[in-house]
Amino acid sequence: MYRDIVKKFGMEGKSHAQTPMSTFVKINSNPTSKCVDSTLYRSMIGSLLYITATRLDISFNVSVCARFQSNPKESHLIAVNRILKYLSVISDCGIWY
């Protein structure tokens, strides 16, 4: 499931991230930053929101990024890409009952 979403957005061959979001970068709405395609951004957020039902470790990060769906900037897309890179690392991890 995670691999399909990572593959859908072309992040399968990229470098990996050990954490879903950087602790040093503050995400806010910067009016001077470059705008990105909102349709792509919404699609990424929708896919990540679907995953948060099973991966609670990314739920806060996805909810922070979901706040900027109306006017996404380049910094927001970078944060979402980092979450996808994190998913590519943990795609084989899980809890078995």
C-alpha angles and dihedrals in degrees: 000000000000093000091054092056093044089049092046092061096040098248098123098099097038128104116279130246123218093204129037094232136018115250093212100054118081114207115216139142104275109187093201095056122101117267121234134203105292093200092059091044092051091048091053092047092048092053092047092048088055090054094049089077089071103022108055092172091075099039096095093046093049092048090053091052092044090064091072100053094115095058111011119189132199092263090056091052090051089054092050091048089054090054089052091049088052090052090054088059097047098040091109096044123093148126120269122200 
